[in-house]
Amino acid sequence: MNLLVTGAAGFIGSTYVRTLLEADGPDITVLDKLTYAGTLDNLELDHPRLEFVQGDICDAELVDKLMSQADQVVHFAAESHVDRSINGAADFVRTNVLGTQTLLDAALRHGVGPFVHISTDEVYGSIASGSWPEDHPLSPNSPYSAAKASSDLLALAYHRTHGLDVRVTRCSNNYGPHQFPEKVIPLFVTNLLDGKKVPLYGEGLNVRDWLHVDDHCQGVELVRTQGRPGEVYNIGGGTELSNKELTGLLLDACGADWAMVEHVEDRKGHDLRYSVDCGKARTELGYRPRHDFATGLADTVAWYRENRAWWEPLKRRVGGGHA
């Protein structure tokens, strides 16, 4: 069986691929454009079950060729940084919407499925209390989340219109090794390891649910192998923290204090709180997060401390981000 995985030179996709290659799983073809956030250092390129193809998911001819050789698809490829989407939305619409449509068209032509579409809790908007179930109306507030919501609806429409076996996952904030250092945890850790201040939006009151990347990949694999066509599955970690609380934990882990925090102007349209209800994935698929946050965060900080050769070139390549 050949599995086409898009965007797998990035953080979550590469973790998913490494996980499958460690087991007796399918042959994998990775399609990745190698934008600023992707690096071949994330992949074991000489593995006998792995083929890497550099290319754009909007390239219809290339996508058609790869889809003709695939049995199933897991679609991670996306522009995903909210700050960048606020500064310019065009790349987000092109990749997240048109790229997804290109993949869906090719999958339909060649009868490929399941087609697992990886999305985000940000499509729901912000929630003051409680947690979102999968049937909650979508209310995205950033260009990034609007583009992801659009791709979700498009993917589900291909199931309803054409019968394509589409399955959608919506995850909470991921953390772990190999995350590009513009996202909050690796940005703060690498800044602190270099003796630099960390930028905290506003008063740091925005709340996020934190999910270890390995647990996310476990959930994606459960959806691929056991999920139902046309269904959406929330995948969360069960640890809600404000950005201020998270900052305190990172300061402690890096031996720094609050003098290293620089409060910056809040992000436009900054959602106050995200929280997903994972009851459906638990009941139907047996999904359970396996990493407790304290241990997972300590291991993540240790990985960045021990792998400067991985992240230093990436930080030189682009500017930083904010929490």
Residue frames as qw, qx, qy, qz and C-alpha x, y, z in Angstrom:
[[0.000, 0.890, 0.457, 0.000, 0.00, 0.00, 0.00],
 [0.424, 0.222, 0.001, 0.878, 1.29, 3.45, -0.91],
 [0.203, -0.823, -0.446, 0.288, 0.42, 6.41, 1.30],
 [0.342, 0.561, 0.095, 0.747, 0.81, 9.94, -0.07],
 [0.416, -0.706, -0.371, 0.438, 1.63, 12.40, 2.71],
 [0.310, 0.758, 0.114, 0.562, 1.71, 16.11, 1.87],
 [0.178, -0.855, 0.177, -0.455, 3.69, 18.66, 3.84],
 [0.917, -0.377, -0.110, 0.073, 5.75, 16.02, 5.63],
 [0.602, 0.296, -0.281, 0.686, 9.01, 17.99, 5.73],
 [0.228, -0.641, 0.127, -0.722, 7.36, 20.17, 8.35],
 [0.235, -0.387, 0.679, -0.578, 6.84, 19.62, 12.06],
 [0.724, -0.016, 0.480, -0.495, 3.71, 17.48, 12.38],
 [0.853, 0.422, -0.163, -0.261, 3.88, 15.73, 9.02],
 [0.438, 0.540, -0.698, 0.169, 7.48, 14.62, 9.51],
 [0.349, -0.296, 0.740, -0.492, 6.65, 13.29, 12.98],
 [0.841, 0.187, 0.242, -0.448, 3.79, 11.29, 11.47],
 [0.757, 0.516, -0.392, -0.084, 6.04, 9.87, 8.75],
 [0.140, 0.509, -0.786, 0.322, 8.82, 8.94, 11.18],
 [0.590, -0.151, 0.596, -0.522, 6.24, 7.20, 13.38],
 [0.895, 0.303, 0.068, -0.319, 4.94, 5.09, 10.48],
 [0.602, 0.589, -0.536, 0.056, 8.42, 4.23, 9.24],
 [0.165, -0.463, 0.775, -0.397, 9.40, 2.96, 12.70],
 [0.704, 0.064, 0.595, -0.382, 6.54, 0.47, 12.48],
 [0.323, 0.051, 0.850, 0.412, 5.73, -2.10, 9.81],
 [0.359, 0.638, 0.351, -0.583, 3.56, 0.35, 7.95],
 [0.687, 0.662, 0.299, 0.020, 2.88, 1.38, 4.35],
 [0.547, 0.142, 0.226, 0.794, 5.28, 2.69, 1.73],
 [0.049, -0.845, -0.305, 0.435, 5.19, 6.48, 1.91],
 [0.452, 0.446, 0.257, 0.729, 5.55, 9.16, -0.73],
 [0.223, -0.684, -0.291, 0.631, 6.13, 12.63, 0.70],
 [0.336, 0.648, 0.330, 0.598, 5.18, 15.68, -1.35],
 [0.362, -0.774, -0.225, 0.469, 6.56, 18.90, 0.08],
 [0.392, 0.885, 0.074, 0.239, 7.38, 22.28, -1.46],
 [0.685, -0.172, -0.196, 0.681, 10.18, 22.92, 1.07],
 [0.032, -0.891, -0.110, -0.440, 9.04, 26.41, 1.96],
 [0.043, 0.669, -0.490, 0.557, 10.82, 28.25, 4.79],
 [0.642, -0.426, 0.413, -0.486, 9.20, 25.96, 7.41],
 [0.993, 0.074, 0.041, -0.080, 10.16, 22.66, 5.81],
 [0.015, -0.745, 0.664, 0.057, 13.54, 20.98, 6.05],
 [0.819, 0.214, -0.517, -0.126, 14.85, 17.67, 4.77],
 [0.121, 0.377, -0.773, 0.496, 16.64, 17.25, 8.11],
 [0.615, -0.135, 0.402, -0.665, 13.24, 16.16, 9.46],
 [0.921, 0.216, -0.019, -0.324, 13.12, 13.08, 7.22],
 [0.597, -0.357, 0.689, 0.206, 15.09, 9.85, 6.95],
 [0.531, 0.613, -0.249, -0.529, 15.58, 10.15, 3.20],
 [0.260, 0.407, -0.857, -0.181, 17.46, 6.86, 2.78],
 [0.554, 0.000, 0.720, -0.418, 14.68, 4.77, 4.34],
 [0.108, 0.001, 0.883, 0.457, 13.66, 2.02, 1.87],
 [0.097, 0.595, 0.798, 0.000, 9.93, 2.70, 2.32],
 [0.001, -0.813, -0.214, 0.541, 10.19, 6.46, 1.81],
 [0.482, 0.390, 0.394, 0.679, 10.17, 8.44, -1.43],
 [0.102, -0.675, -0.218, 0.697, 10.52, 12.23, -1.28],
 [0.379, 0.552, 0.483, 0.565, 9.19, 14.48, -4.04],
 [0.139, -0.405, -0.167, 0.888, 9.76, 18.22, -3.92],
 [0.010, 0.353, 0.614, 0.706, 6.78, 20.03, -5.37],
 [0.258, -0.014, 0.205, -0.944, 3.71, 22.19, -4.90],
 [0.278, 0.335, 0.873, -0.220, 0.28, 20.80, -4.05],
 [0.411, 0.684, 0.164, -0.580, -1.11, 23.38, -6.49],
 [0.125, 0.451, -0.723, -0.508, 0.82, 21.72, -9.35],
 [0.825, 0.146, 0.196, -0.510, -2.05, 19.76, -10.89],
 [0.748, 0.448, -0.475, -0.120, 0.14, 17.71, -13.24],
 [0.209, 0.396, -0.811, 0.376, 2.50, 16.58, -10.48],
 [0.501, -0.114, 0.580, -0.633, -0.33, 15.91, -8.04],
 [0.859, 0.240, -0.068, -0.447, -2.16, 13.83, -10.64],
 [0.609, 0.428, -0.665, 0.061, 0.94, 11.71, -11.28],
 [0.017, 0.286, -0.809, 0.513, 1.52, 11.03, -7.58],
 [0.630, -0.001, 0.391, -0.671, -2.16, 10.41, -6.88],
 [0.815, 0.286, -0.355, -0.358, -2.29, 7.82, -9.67],
 [0.554, 0.282, -0.746, 0.239, 0.29, 5.81, -7.68],
 [0.148, -0.244, 0.628, -0.723, -1.33, 6.31, -4.26],
 [0.337, -0.367, -0.862, -0.096, -3.88, 4.29, -2.34],
 [0.355, -0.799, -0.459, 0.159, -4.53, 6.74, 0.50],
 [0.279, 0.609, -0.073, 0.739, -3.69, 10.36, 1.40],
 [0.443, -0.699, -0.386, 0.408, -2.88, 12.22, 4.60],
 [0.321, 0.707, 0.181, 0.604, -2.86, 15.94, 3.83],
 [0.508, -0.599, -0.269, 0.558, -0.78, 18.07, 6.22],
 [0.420, 0.167, 0.198, 0.870, 0.52, 20.67, 3.75],
 [0.092, -0.894, -0.424, -0.111, -0.60, 24.17, 4.76],
 [0.194, 0.473, -0.240, 0.825, 0.51, 27.68, 5.49],
 [0.579, -0.512, -0.632, 0.055, -0.09, 27.80, 9.23],
 [0.393, -0.199, -0.372, 0.817, 1.37, 30.87, 10.96],
 [0.016, 0.830, 0.548, -0.104, -1.34, 33.31, 12.01],
 [0.203, -0.739, 0.066, 0.639, 0.94, 36.38, 12.12],
 [0.227, -0.166, 0.642, 0.714, 2.03, 35.78, 8.55],
 [0.126, 0.537, 0.784, 0.286, -1.58, 35.41, 7.41],
 [0.073, -0.861, -0.346, 0.366, -2.45, 38.78, 8.96],
 [0.193, -0.623, 0.324, 0.685, 0.40, 40.43, 7.07],
 [0.349, 0.385, -0.561, -0.644, -0.56, 38.76, 3.79],
 [0.727, 0.053, 0.553, -0.404, -3.33, 36.23, 3.13],
 [0.652, 0.515, -0.346, -0.435, -2.70, 35.33, -0.53],
 [0.275, 0.377, -0.884, 0.018, -0.31, 32.41, 0.11],
 [0.325, 0.000, 0.810, -0.489, -2.73, 31.01, 2.69],
 [0.702, 0.401, 0.198, -0.555, -5.67, 31.02, 0.29],
 [0.559, 0.542, -0.558, -0.288, -3.59, 29.58, -2.54],
 [0.196, 0.301, -0.921, 0.148, -2.03, 26.73, -0.55],
 [0.264, 0.042, 0.807, -0.527, -4.75, 25.91, 1.94],
 [0.626, 0.432, 0.341, -0.553, -7.76, 26.24, -0.37],
 [0.648, 0.598, -0.318, -0.347, -6.59, 25.83, -3.97],
 [0.140, 0.456, -0.878, 0.040, -3.95, 23.26, -3.01],
 [0.435, 0.041, 0.808, -0.395, -6.53, 21.18, -1.15],
 [0.698, 0.499, 0.157, -0.489, -8.90, 21.41, -4.13],
 [0.450, 0.597, -0.621, -0.235, -6.14, 20.21, -6.47],
 [0.069, -0.254, 0.946, -0.191, -5.52, 17.19, -4.25],
 [0.555, 0.235, 0.618, -0.504, -9.21, 16.41, -3.91],
 [0.664, 0.556, -0.161, -0.473, -9.77, 16.55, -7.67],
 [0.359, 0.487, -0.790, -0.098, -6.89, 14.14, -8.27],
 [0.248, -0.102, 0.895, -0.357, -8.02, 11.78, -5.50],
 [0.660, 0.365, 0.363, -0.546, -11.50, 11.70, -7.03],
 [0.591, 0.575, -0.425, -0.373, -10.16, 10.97, -10.52],
 [0.393, 0.390, -0.832, 0.049, -8.06, 8.06, -9.30],
 [0.799, -0.364, -0.385, -0.283, -10.42, 6.65, -6.66],
 [0.434, 0.246, -0.632, 0.593, -8.00, 7.28, -3.79],
 [0.513, -0.594, 0.077, -0.615, -9.20, 7.04, -0.20],
 [0.221, -0.867, -0.385, 0.226, -9.29, 7.50, 2.68],
 [0.335, 0.580, -0.025, 0.742, -8.26, 11.13, 2.24],
 [0.503, -0.640, -0.426, 0.395, -7.41, 12.45, 5.73],
 [0.201, 0.743, 0.071, 0.634, -7.51, 16.24, 5.81],
 [0.536, -0.313, -0.464, 0.632, -5.60, 17.78, 8.73],
 [0.047, -0.780, -0.211, -0.588, -7.17, 20.93, 10.13],
 [0.264, 0.162, -0.491, 0.814, -7.14, 23.03, 13.30],
 [0.174, -0.606, -0.697, 0.342, -9.29, 24.03, 16.25],
 [0.096, -0.326, -0.014, 0.940, -8.90, 27.64, 15.11],
 [0.110, -0.263, -0.664, -0.691, -11.67, 27.16, 12.53],
 [0.286, -0.618, -0.730, 0.065, -14.21, 27.28, 15.37],
 [0.055, -0.808, -0.040, -0.585, -13.23, 30.79, 16.45],
 [0.088, 0.319, -0.641, 0.692, -13.10, 31.58, 20.17],
 [0.614, -0.471, -0.590, -0.229, -15.07, 30.02, 23.02],
 [0.224, -0.677, 0.327, -0.621, -15.50, 31.61, 26.45],
 [0.503, -0.311, 0.711, -0.379, -16.37, 28.42, 28.31],
 [0.883, 0.191, 0.371, -0.215, -16.93, 24.75, 27.55],
 [0.341, -0.331, 0.732, 0.488, -15.52, 22.92, 24.55],
 [0.529, 0.402, -0.303, -0.684, -16.43, 22.68, 20.88],
 [0.750, 0.119, 0.651, -0.014, -17.98, 19.48, 19.51],
 [0.378, -0.040, 0.650, 0.658, -17.33, 18.66, 15.86],
 [0.162, 0.629, 0.671, 0.357, -20.73, 19.96, 14.73],
 [0.165, -0.738, -0.232, 0.612, -20.20, 23.44, 16.19],
 [0.487, 0.851, 0.180, 0.084, -20.58, 26.16, 13.52],
 [0.686, 0.042, 0.040, 0.725, -17.29, 27.42, 12.12],
 [0.032, -0.985, -0.168, -0.019, -16.42, 31.03, 12.93],
 [0.753, 0.009, -0.019, 0.658, -12.78, 31.68, 11.99],
 [0.145, -0.951, -0.142, 0.236, -11.26, 35.04, 12.92],
 [0.268, -0.649, 0.464, 0.540, -7.88, 35.13, 11.14],
 [0.582, 0.561, -0.397, -0.435, -7.04, 34.76, 7.44],
 [0.100, 0.326, -0.940, 0.013, -5.21, 31.53, 8.35],
 [0.316, 0.150, 0.861, -0.369, -8.17, 29.95, 10.12],
 [0.592, 0.521, 0.131, -0.600, -10.58, 31.21, 7.44],
 [0.453, 0.508, -0.648, -0.342, -8.48, 29.49, 4.77],
 [0.000, -0.136, 0.979, -0.149, -8.40, 26.27, 6.81],
 [0.474, 0.318, 0.601, -0.559, -12.17, 26.42, 7.40],
 [0.584, 0.547, -0.219, -0.558, -12.65, 26.86, 3.67],
 [0.332, 0.381, -0.847, -0.164, -10.53, 23.80, 2.93],
 [0.252, 0.040, 0.885, -0.390, -12.45, 21.78, 5.55],
 [0.577, 0.446, 0.345, -0.590, -15.77, 22.63, 3.95],
 [0.513, 0.552, -0.491, -0.436, -14.41, 21.90, 0.49],
 [0.106, 0.265, -0.958, 0.026, -13.10, 18.49, 1.57],
 [0.347, 0.210, 0.795, -0.452, -16.38, 17.56, 3.22],
 [0.579, 0.522, 0.022, -0.626, -18.29, 18.74, 0.14],
 [0.383, 0.424, -0.757, -0.316, -16.31, 16.27, -2.00],
 [0.095, 0.022, 0.968, -0.230, -17.57, 13.52, 0.30],
 [0.418, 0.427, 0.558, -0.576, -21.18, 14.68, 0.17],
 [0.522, 0.609, -0.175, -0.571, -21.21, 15.41, -3.57],
 [0.547, 0.506, -0.630, -0.221, -18.94, 12.71, -4.95],
 [0.959, -0.247, -0.074, -0.120, -18.75, 10.10, -2.19],
 [0.511, 0.542, -0.532, 0.403, -14.99, 10.60, -1.76],
 [0.769, -0.456, -0.399, 0.203, -13.79, 9.01, 1.50],
 [0.175, 0.627, -0.255, 0.715, -12.76, 12.22, 3.27],
 [0.651, -0.583, -0.435, 0.217, -12.01, 12.32, 7.00],
 [0.128, 0.779, -0.134, 0.599, -11.18, 15.62, 8.74],
 [0.646, -0.395, -0.457, 0.467, -9.17, 16.10, 11.94],
 [0.023, -0.859, 0.021, -0.511, -9.09, 19.31, 13.98],
 [0.726, -0.157, -0.450, 0.497, -6.27, 19.51, 16.50],
 [0.325, -0.938, -0.076, 0.096, -5.35, 21.86, 19.30],
 [0.126, 0.899, -0.418, 0.027, -1.94, 23.56, 19.68],
 [0.960, 0.076, -0.183, 0.200, 0.89, 21.11, 19.01],
 [0.158, -0.864, 0.473, -0.061, 4.28, 21.10, 20.70],
 [0.943, -0.138, 0.266, 0.144, 7.33, 18.83, 20.62],
 [0.482, -0.409, 0.486, 0.604, 10.68, 18.34, 18.85],
 [0.364, 0.173, 0.643, 0.651, 11.25, 19.60, 15.29],
 [0.137, 0.856, 0.490, -0.084, 8.72, 22.46, 15.54],
 [0.449, 0.546, 0.106, 0.699, 9.77, 25.46, 13.47],
 [0.415, -0.353, -0.431, 0.719, 11.05, 28.23, 15.81],
 [0.116, -0.295, -0.148, -0.937, 8.47, 30.87, 14.91],
 [0.609, -0.516, -0.509, -0.323, 5.80, 29.12, 17.04],
 [0.381, -0.824, 0.141, -0.395, 5.54, 30.08, 20.68],
 [0.866, -0.468, 0.161, 0.076, 7.23, 27.19, 22.53],
 [0.823, 0.111, 0.119, 0.544, 10.29, 26.78, 20.29],
 [0.229, 0.781, 0.015, 0.580, 10.55, 30.56, 19.80],
 [0.469, -0.822, 0.150, -0.287, 10.59, 31.21, 23.53],
 [0.908, -0.326, 0.165, 0.207, 12.91, 28.29, 24.32],
 [0.744, 0.314, 0.106, 0.580, 15.46, 29.15, 21.64],
 [0.047, 0.846, -0.044, 0.530, 15.39, 32.85, 22.54],
 [0.629, -0.739, 0.175, -0.166, 15.96, 32.07, 26.20],
 [0.919, -0.115, 0.154, 0.344, 18.77, 29.63, 25.39],
 [0.557, 0.474, 0.079, 0.678, 20.41, 32.49, 23.48],
 [0.329, -0.360, -0.355, 0.797, 19.88, 34.94, 26.34],
 [0.067, -0.215, -0.333, -0.916, 17.27, 36.93, 24.39],
 [0.376, 0.139, 0.477, -0.782, 13.94, 38.27, 25.60],
 [0.119, 0.317, 0.911, 0.235, 10.67, 36.64, 24.61],
 [0.223, -0.090, -0.157, -0.958, 7.71, 38.57, 23.11],
 [0.045, 0.376, 0.890, -0.255, 4.39, 38.02, 24.92],
 [0.093, -0.471, -0.488, -0.729, 1.23, 39.34, 23.33],
 [0.435, -0.656, -0.181, -0.590, -0.69, 41.75, 25.56],
 [0.479, -0.564, 0.493, -0.457, -1.14, 40.47, 29.10],
 [0.189, 0.270, -0.944, -0.033, -0.82, 36.83, 28.02],
 [0.529, 0.021, 0.568, -0.631, -4.40, 35.93, 28.94],
 [0.718, 0.291, -0.382, -0.504, -5.19, 33.96, 25.77],
 [0.660, -0.261, 0.670, -0.217, -5.83, 30.29, 26.58],
 [0.602, 0.401, -0.593, -0.353, -4.81, 27.31, 24.46],
 [0.932, -0.193, 0.270, -0.142, -5.10, 23.53, 24.81],
 [0.070, 0.707, -0.684, -0.169, -1.71, 21.85, 24.37],
 [0.967, 0.148, 0.137, -0.155, -1.23, 18.59, 22.49],
 [0.436, -0.515, 0.647, 0.356, 2.04, 16.67, 22.15],
 [0.456, 0.499, -0.486, -0.554, 2.81, 16.05, 18.49],
 [0.087, 0.143, -0.984, -0.057, 3.15, 12.30, 19.10],
 [0.300, 0.354, 0.762, -0.451, -0.38, 12.20, 20.52],
 [0.469, 0.575, -0.048, -0.669, -1.66, 14.16, 17.55],
 [0.335, 0.404, -0.758, -0.387, -0.05, 11.69, 15.16],
 [0.119, 0.080, 0.969, -0.202, -1.57, 8.80, 17.11],
 [0.417, 0.500, 0.476, -0.591, -4.97, 10.42, 16.61],
 [0.430, 0.562, -0.375, -0.598, -4.40, 10.98, 12.89],
 [0.174, 0.238, -0.936, -0.193, -3.45, 7.33, 12.43],
 [0.254, 0.272, 0.849, -0.376, -6.55, 6.20, 14.29],
 [0.477, 0.589, 0.155, -0.633, -8.68, 8.35, 11.98],
 [0.338, 0.495, -0.648, -0.470, -6.91, 6.99, 8.90],
 [0.179, 0.126, -0.974, -0.061, -7.31, 3.36, 9.91],
 [0.053, -0.355, -0.897, 0.259, -10.57, 3.37, 11.89],
 [0.182, 0.346, 0.197, -0.899, -12.42, 6.62, 11.18],
 [0.462, 0.548, 0.694, -0.070, -15.65, 6.95, 9.24],
 [0.305, 0.296, 0.442, 0.790, -15.95, 8.62, 5.81],
 [0.106, -0.682, -0.369, -0.622, -17.38, 12.13, 5.92],
 [0.594, -0.726, -0.330, 0.106, -16.70, 12.60, 9.63],
 [0.147, 0.767, -0.323, 0.535, -14.77, 15.24, 11.59],
 [0.804, -0.385, -0.380, 0.248, -12.70, 14.27, 14.65],
 [0.146, -0.915, 0.244, -0.287, -11.35, 16.69, 17.26],
 [0.846, -0.007, -0.354, 0.399, -7.92, 15.78, 18.65],
 [0.176, -0.881, 0.169, -0.405, -6.86, 17.59, 21.82],
 [0.489, 0.317, -0.676, 0.451, -4.30, 17.25, 24.57],
 [0.609, -0.611, -0.505, -0.036, -6.34, 18.15, 27.65],
 [0.522, -0.387, -0.241, 0.720, -3.96, 20.78, 29.08],
 [0.137, 0.875, 0.291, 0.361, -5.35, 24.32, 28.97],
 [0.531, -0.407, -0.144, 0.729, -2.94, 27.13, 29.82],
 [0.179, 0.967, 0.086, -0.157, -2.93, 30.86, 29.35],
 [0.660, 0.604, -0.183, 0.407, 0.03, 32.21, 27.41],
 [0.170, -0.785, 0.402, -0.439, 1.20, 33.84, 30.64],
 [0.842, -0.371, 0.359, -0.157, 1.10, 30.50, 32.47],
 [0.921, 0.309, 0.060, 0.229, 2.96, 28.81, 29.62],
 [0.335, 0.791, -0.285, 0.426, 5.56, 31.59, 29.63],
 [0.489, -0.694, 0.422, -0.317, 6.16, 31.03, 33.35],
 [0.952, -0.103, 0.288, 0.022, 6.76, 27.33, 32.77],
 [0.769, 0.536, -0.029, 0.348, 9.20, 28.04, 29.94],
 [0.002, 0.846, -0.352, 0.399, 11.08, 30.62, 31.99],
 [0.717, -0.519, 0.427, -0.185, 11.47, 28.08, 34.80],
 [0.959, 0.147, 0.208, 0.121, 12.58, 25.36, 32.39],
 [0.638, 0.606, -0.069, 0.470, 15.26, 27.63, 30.92],
 [0.610, -0.351, -0.295, 0.646, 16.46, 29.10, 34.22],
 [0.144, 0.331, 0.138, 0.922, 15.19, 32.60, 33.41],
 [0.020, -0.495, -0.624, 0.605, 12.87, 35.10, 35.11],
 [0.285, 0.799, 0.528, -0.051, 10.19, 37.60, 34.09],
 [0.112, -0.766, 0.215, 0.595, 12.81, 40.23, 33.29],
 [0.257, -0.163, 0.767, 0.564, 13.29, 38.26, 30.06],
 [0.263, 0.593, 0.756, 0.087, 9.68, 38.91, 28.95],
 [0.010, -0.147, 0.168, 0.975, 8.80, 41.78, 26.64],
 [0.365, 0.574, 0.664, -0.311, 5.10, 42.59, 26.42],
 [0.108, -0.051, 0.518, 0.847, 4.17, 43.49, 22.84],
 [0.488, 0.163, 0.000, -0.857, 1.02, 44.85, 21.23],
 [0.634, 0.124, 0.726, -0.237, -1.68, 42.20, 21.01],
 [0.189, 0.055, 0.806, 0.558, -2.34, 40.42, 17.72],
 [0.444, 0.082, -0.162, -0.878, -5.25, 41.68, 15.62],
 [0.799, -0.040, -0.308, -0.515, -8.36, 39.53, 16.08],
 [0.174, 0.337, -0.882, 0.279, -6.61, 37.42, 18.74],
 [0.718, -0.342, -0.508, -0.332, -8.93, 34.59, 19.83],
 [0.394, -0.653, 0.425, -0.488, -9.19, 34.46, 23.61],
 [0.524, -0.281, 0.772, -0.226, -9.67, 30.73, 24.15],
 [0.630, 0.222, -0.626, -0.402, -9.72, 27.45, 22.22],
 [0.414, -0.221, 0.815, -0.339, -11.01, 24.16, 23.61],
 [0.567, 0.134, -0.627, -0.517, -12.05, 21.03, 21.70],
 [0.784, -0.171, 0.427, -0.417, -14.30, 18.23, 22.91],
 [0.224, 0.432, -0.842, -0.234, -12.53, 14.96, 22.03],
 [0.641, -0.039, 0.623, -0.446, -15.35, 12.68, 23.17],
 [0.833, 0.447, -0.045, -0.323, -16.07, 11.45, 19.65],
 [0.496, 0.582, -0.640, 0.069, -12.47, 10.34, 19.04],
 [0.242, -0.350, 0.805, -0.413, -12.34, 8.69, 22.46],
 [0.728, 0.111, 0.482, -0.474, -15.60, 6.81, 22.02],
 [0.830, 0.502, -0.037, -0.241, -15.26, 5.77, 18.38],
 [0.656, 0.607, -0.416, 0.168, -11.50, 5.34, 18.03],
 [0.849, -0.401, -0.203, 0.277, -10.14, 4.81, 21.54],
 [0.405, 0.631, -0.178, 0.637, -8.05, 7.98, 21.34],
 [0.591, -0.776, -0.146, 0.165, -6.24, 8.99, 24.54],
 [0.226, 0.858, -0.379, 0.264, -3.35, 11.46, 24.92],
 [0.911, -0.134, -0.300, 0.249, -0.35, 9.56, 26.28],
 [0.490, 0.255, -0.272, 0.788, 1.97, 12.45, 27.19],
 [0.317, -0.819, -0.383, 0.287, 1.47, 14.41, 30.39],
 [0.299, 0.921, 0.033, 0.248, 2.29, 18.04, 29.71],
 [0.408, -0.849, 0.329, 0.063, 4.99, 18.51, 32.37],
 [0.732, -0.221, 0.557, 0.325, 7.07, 15.61, 31.06],
 [0.626, 0.584, 0.409, 0.314, 6.39, 16.45, 27.42],
 [0.107, 0.986, -0.043, 0.124, 7.43, 20.07, 27.90],
 [0.516, -0.708, 0.451, 0.174, 10.60, 19.12, 29.77],
 [0.748, 0.056, 0.560, 0.350, 11.55, 16.68, 27.03],
 [0.474, 0.796, 0.279, 0.255, 10.85, 19.31, 24.37],
 [0.130, -0.966, 0.221, 0.005, 13.02, 21.94, 26.08],
 [0.655, -0.454, 0.548, 0.255, 15.79, 19.36, 26.42],
 [0.731, 0.389, 0.465, 0.313, 15.56, 18.53, 22.71],
 [0.306, 0.922, 0.060, 0.227, 16.02, 22.16, 21.69],
 [0.398, -0.838, 0.367, 0.076, 18.87, 22.55, 24.16],
 [0.676, -0.280, 0.626, 0.269, 20.62, 19.53, 22.62],
 [0.603, 0.406, 0.583, 0.362, 19.86, 20.27, 18.96],
 [0.017, -0.770, 0.047, 0.636, 21.16, 23.76, 18.20],
 [0.199, -0.232, 0.702, 0.643, 22.49, 22.51, 14.87],
 [0.173, 0.500, 0.819, 0.221, 18.88, 21.90, 13.81],
 [0.011, 0.862, 0.496, -0.103, 17.27, 25.19, 14.85],
 [0.290, -0.630, 0.101, 0.713, 20.02, 27.81, 14.57],
 [0.194, -0.001, 0.604, 0.773, 20.04, 27.78, 10.72],
 [0.021, -0.632, -0.730, -0.259, 16.24, 28.02, 10.69],
 [0.216, -0.833, -0.318, 0.398, 16.23, 31.07, 12.96],
 [0.272, -0.423, 0.322, 0.802, 18.81, 32.74, 10.73],
 [0.197, 0.286, 0.753, 0.559, 16.57, 32.06, 7.73],
 [0.183, -0.690, -0.495, -0.496, 13.54, 33.97, 9.00],
 [0.133, -0.462, 0.334, -0.810, 12.54, 36.47, 11.67],
 [0.001, -0.070, -0.885, 0.460, 10.82, 35.54, 14.93],
 [0.344, -0.506, -0.623, -0.488, 7.16, 35.38, 15.95],
 [0.275, -0.364, 0.386, -0.802, 5.01, 36.11, 18.95],
 [0.043, -0.199, -0.950, 0.237, 2.91, 34.20, 21.44]]
